[in-house]
């Protein structure tokens, strides 16, 4: 539990804790991928759509796709991450982007990428 998130026991009882090694398929076409580099417990989400499109929602592994392309961590001394894990995650995502043309990697903070994905109609511009 993160210190700033306070759950009482009734709220906590609504969550299901899953423990898995590397990948956890949790629904048809969806899997969790452990990604503890940014923070312990971080995950990526893999989604395969009926259309054949595939996405990896990579969260905070990098702030911009340049970090994935160059396998370079964040230039932010105030961020403390597991450097070896981040490097492994960036290397894996870099390989996906180069070798799996049907997979789109989506980062949480890359506004340029978000707008480009909306323009290409890969993503919508709001949650529905």
TIZA-287386 format. One record per residue: z, y, x of N, C-alpha, C, O in turn; chain; residue number from 0; residue in three letters. Coordinates in pm, whole numbers, plus 50000, padded with zeros to 5 digits. Last residue first. Example, Ala and Ser with C-alpha at 12.3 -4.5 7.8 and 13.67 -1.06 7.14 Angstrom:
(lumza (50708 49775 51285) (50714 49894 51367) (50787 50003 51290) (50804 50114 51341) A 1 SER)
(lumza (50780 49431 51319) (50780 49550 51230) (50780 49670 51320) (50846 49668 51424) A 0 ALA)
//
This chain:
(lumza (47788 50599 48545) (47768 50584 48400) (47847 50470 48347) (47842 50442 48228) A 127 UNK)
(lumza (47804 50846 48791) (47853 50717 48743) (47833 50712 48593) (47859 50809 48522) A 126 UNK)
(lumza (47501 50998 48915) (47634 51003 48854) (47676 50861 48817) (47594 50769 48813) A 125 UNK)
(lumza (47245 50969 49000) (47318 51085 49052) (47455 51101 48988) (47519 51205 49004) A 124 UNK)
(lumza (47156 50634 49108) (47162 50743 49012) (47242 50857 49069) (47302 50844 49176) A 123 UNK)
(lumza (46948 50499 49369) (47079 50524 49309) (47064 50634 49205) (46974 50717 49212) A 122 UNK)
(lumza (46679 50483 49406) (46759 50368 49445) (46899 50376 49385) (46960 50274 49353) A 121 UNK)
(lumza (46506 50692 49367) (46553 50620 49250) (46622 50487 49286) (46622 50393 49207) A 120 UNK)
(lumza (46455 50859 49572) (46379 50733 49571) (46413 50645 49450) (46356 50537 49434) A 119 UNK)
(lumza (46648 51052 49511) (46506 51089 49505) (46417 50964 49497) (46317 50963 49425) A 118 UNK)
(lumza (46878 50904 49568) (46853 50950 49431) (46706 50983 49413) (46645 50946 49313) A 117 UNK)
(lumza (46846 50873 49843) (46851 50754 49758) (46827 50789 49611) (46764 50713 49538) A 116 UNK)
(lumza (46862 51143 49921) (46739 51068 49946) (46734 50943 49858) (46629 50910 49803) A 115 UNK)
(lumza (47129 51199 49853) (47020 51272 49787) (46886 51200 49804) (46806 51197 49711) A 114 UNK)
(lumza (47258 51018 50029) (47277 51010 49884) (47163 51078 49810) (47108 51022 49715) A 113 UNK)
(lumza (47179 51114 50282) (47136 50982 50238) (47148 50969 50086) (47058 50915 50022) A 112 UNK)
(lumza (47313 51362 50275) (47167 51356 50295) (47112 51222 50246) (47010 51217 50178) A 111 UNK)
(lumza (47580 51279 50255) (47517 51351 50144) (47365 51350 50155) (47297 51339 50053) A 110 UNK)
(lumza (47768 51036 50339) (47639 51085 50387) (47562 51150 50271) (47490 51082 50198) A 109 UNK)
(lumza (48007 50910 50272) (48009 51054 50298) (47875 51113 50342) (47870 51230 50378) A 108 UNK)
(lumza (47976 50631 50224) (48049 50716 50128) (48027 50865 50147) (48028 50940 50050) A 107 UNK)
(lumza (47655 50472 50258) (47781 50522 50315) (47845 50621 50218) (47776 50686 50140) A 106 UNK)
(lumza (47466 50191 50202) (47510 50317 50142) (47647 50353 50201) (47741 50275 50194) A 105 UNK)
(lumza (47181 50020 50293) (47320 50045 50330) (47356 50184 50275) (47285 50281 50300) A 104 UNK)
(lumza (46967 49810 50128) (47000 49950 50148) (47148 49961 50179) (47232 49916 50101) A 103 UNK)
(lumza (46740 49556 50198) (46882 49591 50187) (46900 49740 50218) (46853 49790 50321) A 102 UNK)
(lumza (46483 49495 50254) (46517 49503 50112) (46663 49543 50090) (46706 49563 49976) A 101 UNK)
(lumza (46462 49465 50528) (46403 49586 50466) (46437 49602 50319) (46423 49711 50264) A 100 UNK)
(lumza (46640 49369 50764) (46640 49333 50621) (46590 49453 50541) (46671 49533 50493) A 99 UNK)
(lumza (46638 49477 51022) (46577 49347 50996) (46565 49308 50850) (46486 49220 50816) A 98 UNK)
(lumza (46761 49730 51034) (46639 49704 51112) (46566 49578 51066) (46443 49574 51071) A 97 UNK)
(lumza (46984 49711 50872) (46887 49817 50845) (46755 49794 50919) (46649 49834 50871) A 96 UNK)
(lumza (47119 49492 50993) (47069 49485 50855) (46960 49588 50830) (46855 49555 50774) A 95 UNK)
(lumza (47182 49601 51245) (47091 49486 51235) (47035 49471 51095) (46917 49441 51078) A 94 UNK)
(lumza (47362 49799 51159) (47241 49836 51231) (47138 49723 51223) (47021 49748 51197) A 93 UNK)
(lumza (47568 49638 51058) (47491 49723 50966) (47360 49769 51030) (47258 49776 50962) A 92 UNK)
(lumza (47654 49522 51302) (47606 49438 51193) (47521 49519 51095) (47414 49474 51053) A 91 UNK)
(lumza (47735 49752 51442) (47630 49665 51498) (47569 49578 51388) (47447 49563 51381) A 90 UNK)
(lumza (47941 49844 51276) (47822 49927 51296) (47705 49843 51350) (47591 49862 51309) A 89 UNK)
(lumza (48120 49628 51310) (48068 49660 51177) (47941 49744 51187) (47845 49720 51115) A 88 UNK)
(lumza (48173 49645 51587) (48116 49524 51528) (48054 49549 51392) (47946 49497 51362) A 87 UNK)
(lumza (48287 49902 51597) (48165 49872 51674) (48097 49748 51618) (47974 49746 51603) A 86 UNK)
(lumza (48515 49861 51438) (48412 49957 51396) (48281 49927 51467) (48175 49926 51405) A 85 UNK)
(lumza (48653 49675 51602) (48607 49636 51467) (48496 49729 51419) (48396 49683 51365) A 84 UNK)
(lumza (48702 49834 51829) (48626 49709 51842) (48571 49664 51707) (48456 49620 51697) A 83 UNK)
(lumza (48856 50047 51719) (48725 50072 51779) (48640 49945 51791) (48520 49949 51766) A 82 UNK)
(lumza (49020 50109 51449) (49009 49994 51538) (48868 49997 51596) (48772 49955 51531) A 81 UNK)
(lumza (49096 50462 51448) (49034 50343 51393) (49041 50231 51496) (49065 50255 51615) A 80 UNK)
(lumza (49209 50767 51369) (49247 50652 51451) (49192 50527 51384) (49237 50490 51275) A 79 UNK)
(lumza (49097 51091 51380) (49080 50963 51311) (49117 50851 51409) (49062 50843 51519) A 78 UNK)
(lumza (49107 51308 51542) (49217 51294 51449) (49209 51163 51369) (49304 51127 51299) A 77 UNK)
(lumza (48865 51314 51683) (48985 51265 51750) (49106 51246 51658) (49200 51174 51695) A 76 UNK)
(lumza (48569 51223 51595) (48679 51292 51528) (48810 51241 51587) (48860 51137 51546) A 75 UNK)
(lumza (48300 51105 51576) (48345 51199 51679) (48454 51286 51618) (48435 51405 51593) A 74 UNK)
(lumza (48282 50764 51482) (48304 50903 51442) (48353 50985 51561) (48438 50940 51638) A 73 UNK)
(lumza (48062 50547 51674) (48174 50579 51586) (48184 50728 51559) (48104 50807 51608) A 72 UNK)
(lumza (47737 50427 51679) (47829 50524 51735) (47937 50557 51632) (47907 50589 51517) A 71 UNK)
(lumza (47483 50303 51648) (47606 50225 51669) (47710 50312 51740) (47764 50276 51845) A 70 UNK)
(lumza (47271 50447 51565) (47302 50455 51708) (47425 50373 51747) (47467 50373 51863) A 69 UNK)
(lumza (47261 50388 51290) (47140 50375 51373) (47171 50370 51521) (47106 50297 51596) A 68 UNK)
(lumza (47524 50451 51213) (47475 50313 51201) (47355 50294 51293) (47347 50195 51366) A 67 UNK)
(lumza (47527 50725 51263) (47627 50640 51326) (47588 50493 51322) (47616 50419 51416) A 66 UNK)
(lumza (47326 50811 51094) (47304 50820 51238) (47404 50733 51313) (47370 50673 51416) A 65 UNK)
(lumza (47437 50799 50842) (47355 50686 50885) (47320 50693 51033) (47287 50591 51093) A 64 UNK)
(lumza (47778 50908 50858) (47635 50940 50845) (47556 50820 50896) (47602 50748 50984) A 63 UNK)
(lumza (48026 50804 50889) (48012 50918 50799) (47866 50952 50772) (47835 51018 50673) A 62 UNK)
(lumza (48099 50453 50873) (48040 50569 50942) (48033 50682 50840) (48033 50658 50720) A 61 UNK)
(lumza (48278 50318 50712) (48245 50261 50844) (48183 50370 50932) (48211 50377 51052) A 60 UNK)
(lumza (48359 50387 50457) (48384 50482 50566) (48357 50424 50704) (48408 50475 50803) A 59 UNK)
(lumza (48128 50212 50261) (48247 50296 50264) (48250 50392 50381) (48156 50468 50403) A 58 UNK)
(lumza (47907 50052 50223) (47983 50037 50348) (48100 50132 50362) (48167 50132 50466) A 57 UNK)
(lumza (47748 49860 50016) (47826 49984 50006) (47932 49976 50116) (48031 49905 50105) A 56 UNK)
(lumza (47447 49729 50041) (47578 49714 50103) (47644 49851 50096) (47601 49946 50163) A 55 UNK)
(lumza (47211 49593 49811) (47285 49708 49863) (47410 49660 49935) (47472 49561 49895) A 54 UNK)
(lumza (46885 49491 49717) (47018 49457 49766) (47081 49580 49829) (47013 49661 49891) A 53 UNK)
(lumza (46649 49410 49463) (46709 49508 49554) (46849 49462 49593) (46922 49403 49513) A 52 UNK)
(lumza (46584 49234 49267) (46560 49191 49404) (46615 49289 49506) (46626 49256 49624) A 51 UNK)
(lumza (46653 49288 49012) (46524 49341 49056) (46487 49292 49196) (46372 49307 49239) A 50 UNK)
(lumza (46913 49203 48991) (46808 49116 48936) (46669 49161 48983) (46578 49078 48992) A 49 UNK)
(lumza (47078 49289 49304) (47035 49316 49167) (46928 49217 49122) (46861 49156 49205) A 48 UNK)
(lumza (47354 49231 49495) (47214 49190 49479) (47178 49207 49331) (47240 49146 49244) A 47 UNK)
(lumza (47587 49392 49694) (47537 49377 49557) (47390 49339 49563) (47310 49407 49627) A 46 UNK)
(lumza (47879 49401 49885) (47739 49360 49881) (47701 49337 49735) (47774 49272 49661) A 45 UNK)
(lumza (48105 49629 50009) (48066 49553 49891) (47916 49528 49898) (47837 49620 49914) A 44 UNK)
(lumza (48363 49630 50256) (48230 49670 50213) (48199 49584 50090) (48258 49478 50071) A 43 UNK)
(lumza (48702 49740 50296) (48602 49641 50261) (48467 49708 50238) (48459 49827 50206) A 42 UNK)
(lumza (49021 49773 50456) (48891 49828 50413) (48792 49715 50389) (48797 49610 50454) A 41 UNK)
(lumza (49247 49660 50566) (49221 49636 50424) (49091 49694 50375) (49052 49667 50261) A 40 UNK)
(lumza (49308 49921 50793) (49335 49782 50754) (49314 49766 50604) (49357 49849 50525) A 39 UNK)
(lumza (49026 50138 50829) (49168 50120 50798) (49189 49973 50765) (49099 49908 50714) A 38 UNK)
(lumza (48791 50091 50986) (48835 50226 50947) (48985 50227 50918) (49060 50306 50974) A 37 UNK)
(lumza (48783 49805 51028) (48774 49901 51137) (48827 50039 51103) (48899 50099 51183) A 36 UNK)
(lumza (48779 49595 50843) (48906 49660 50873) (48901 49767 50982) (49006 49814 51025) A 35 UNK)
(lumza (48609 49470 50630) (48566 49575 50723) (48688 49655 50765) (48700 49772 50728) A 34 UNK)
(lumza (48498 49189 50450) (48607 49254 50522) (48550 49352 50624) (48454 49321 50694) A 33 UNK)
(lumza (48317 49217 50164) (48302 49190 50307) (48415 49263 50378) (48428 49385 50367) A 32 UNK)
(lumza (48263 49076 49844) (48340 49166 49929) (48321 49122 50073) (48309 49002 50101) A 31 UNK)
(lumza (47968 49043 49646) (48065 48988 49741) (48137 49100 49813) (48080 49206 49839) A 30 UNK)
(lumza (47747 48951 49384) (47841 49048 49442) (47940 48978 49534) (47990 48870 49503) A 29 UNK)
(lumza (47596 48771 49238) (47526 48875 49312) (47618 48978 49376) (47570 49083 49419) A 28 UNK)
(lumza (47852 48702 49014) (47713 48672 49049) (47647 48792 49118) (47643 48902 49062) A 27 UNK)
(lumza (48157 48776 49193) (48078 48779 49070) (47935 48744 49109) (47899 48754 49226) A 26 UNK)
(lumza (48270 48744 49440) (48360 48761 49326) (48289 48771 49192) (48354 48775 49088) A 25 UNK)
(lumza (48282 48610 49760) (48196 48628 49642) (48286 48637 49518) (48368 48548 49494) A 24 UNK)
(lumza (48392 48738 50039) (48454 48687 49918) (48359 48714 49800) (48356 48825 49747) A 23 UNK)
(lumza (48409 48699 50395) (48331 48729 50274) (48402 48669 50154) (48464 48563 50163) A 22 UNK)
(lumza (48627 48648 50571) (48524 48746 50605) (48448 48794 50482) (48425 48913 50465) A 21 UNK)
(lumza (48879 48535 50439) (48850 48546 50583) (48753 48659 50613) (48792 48758 50676) A 20 UNK)
(lumza (49103 48674 50192) (48986 48598 50234) (48958 48625 50380) (49004 48723 50437) A 19 UNK)
(lumza (49295 48731 49915) (49301 48716 50060) (49185 48627 50101) (49171 48516 50049) A 18 UNK)
(lumza (49351 48958 49657) (49269 48847 49709) (49279 48848 49861) (49271 48953 49925) A 17 UNK)
(lumza (49553 49053 49395) (49540 49055 49540) (49456 48934 49580) (49487 48821 49542) A 16 UNK)
(lumza (49501 49237 49116) (49490 49100 49168) (49467 49112 49318) (49370 49174 49361) A 15 UNK)
(lumza (49705 49458 48927) (49613 49433 49037) (49615 49286 49077) (49719 49220 49072) A 14 UNK)
(lumza (49906 49489 48745) (49769 49489 48692) (49664 49459 48800) (49548 49438 48768) A 13 UNK)
(lumza (50143 49516 48880) (50116 49386 48817) (49975 49377 48761) (49928 49266 48732) A 12 UNK)
(lumza (50155 49784 48948) (50116 49687 49051) (50081 49552 48990) (49997 49481 49044) A 11 UNK)
(lumza (50257 49891 48708) (50122 49925 48753) (50072 49821 48854) (49958 49776 48845) A 10 UNK)
(lumza (50513 49776 48714) (50423 49751 48599) (50278 49780 48638) (50188 49704 48605) A 9 UNK)
(lumza (50625 49878 48950) (50599 49734 48939) (50508 49701 48822) (50431 49605 48830) A 8 UNK)
(lumza (50442 50176 49045) (50563 50109 48999) (50528 49962 48975) (50411 49926 48980) A 7 UNK)
(lumza (50293 50304 49333) (50277 50220 49215) (50414 50167 49174) (50491 50120 49257) A 6 UNK)
(lumza (50169 50566 49506) (50296 50510 49458) (50270 50434 49329) (50229 50492 49228) A 5 UNK)
(lumza (50004 50651 49782) (49981 50586 49653) (50111 50518 49612) (50157 50424 49677) A 4 UNK)
(lumza (50071 50738 50031) (50055 50841 49928) (50027 50782 49789) (50025 50855 49690) A 3 UNK)
(lumza (50084 50499 50185) (50206 50576 50155) (50189 50677 50042) (50282 50699 49965) A 2 UNK)
(lumza (49912 50217 50057) (49907 50341 50132) (50026 50428 50091) (50064 50429 49974) A 1 UNK)
(lumza (50000 49882 50084) (50000 50000 50000) (50000 50124 50088) (50078 50134 50183) A 0 UNK)
//
